[in-house]
Amino acid sequence: YDEAGVAGGRAIMAERGTKVTYEKNGEKKVEKLPMSNQELGAAIKKGDWNQYVVIVQGDHLIHKINGNTTSEVIDHSDKAVKSGIMALQLHAGPPMKVEYRNFRLKEL
């Protein structure tokens, strides 16, 4: 997600179930991943622990939940953010609780 418009105001950069490539000229190419949004949603364990993995190598970002790639972004655009902070965010909504365990950060 392009938080606060720092990456050109692109908001949600890839929906669940998609691979999005942003070309140097700004063109956005969207492809479907092997599992659909609905299948990926069904693979999330409600009320239980889920494994969430984020892999970032240069301009290539991959998000996985429970071993399933949920979204992928390749950002060749001049708007791509090259540095910054990493944060865990909980959006506003009904009362909820989020917990993390076995949190690891590994430089590739």
N, C-alpha and C positions, 0 to 999 in steps of 0.2 A: 504494500500500500504506500502510495506517495504521501506520506504524512506532511501536512501543512504546506503542500505544494512545492516542496524543496526540489523535486525532480520534474519540474515542468507542469505541475498541476494535473497529473495523469490519474489521480485517485486510485481506484483498484486497478492494479497493473495486470493481474491475471486472475480470472475466476477459477474456482475449484473445478478440476477436470480439464484444464487447458494449459497449453504451452504457448507462450506469447513471445515473439521476437520483435523488438523495436529496432528498425534499421537506422543507419546513420542519417538518412534523409527524413527520419521521423515516421516513416511508414510502419504500421502495426500489422503483423501477420499472426493470426490465431489458428492454432491446430488443436484437435481434440487429443487428450491422453487416452491410453487404453481403457481406463475405468471412467465411467460417467460421474457427474456430480452426485447423482442419487446413489450409485454404488459406493462411492467414497464416503458419503454421509452415513450409509448403513454400516461401514467398516469401523466407525468411531464408537468406542465403548462408552456408553453413558453410565455415569456413576462408578466408573472404574478407571484405572490408570491406562493412559495411552502413551505410546512412544512417539515423540515429535522430534524430527530431525530437520535441520536447515543446513544446506550445503551452499556456501558462497565461494566461488572461485572466479575472481575478476568480475566480469559483467554477466556471469551465469549464476542464477539462483535456483535452487531446487528445494521444495518443501515436501516432506513426507510425514504421513501419520500411519503408524503401525505397519511400516514397510511399504506402503502404497504411495506413489508419487501423486500428490494432490494438485500441485501447480508448479510451473517452471517458467522462468523469465530469462531471456537473453536480451541484454540492453546495450546495443551498439550506439544508441542515441547520444548526442551531445548533452542531453538533459540528465544522463546517468549520474547517479551520486557515487563518487569514488571513495569517500570516507565518511565517518560519522560515528554515532553511537548505536549500540544494539540495546533494544529494550523489549520487555515482555509487557503486553498491553491487554487490558480487559476493557471491552467497550461497555458503555452504559446499557442497562437492560434490567430484567427482573433480578431480584436478589439472587446472588450466586456466590460460589466459593471456588477459587482456583488454587491448586497446590502444585508445587514442583518438587521433584526428588531426583537424585542422581543427575544433577545438572552438570554438564561438562562443556567446556569451550576448548576447541582444538584448532591450532593453526595448521593449515594444510600447506 
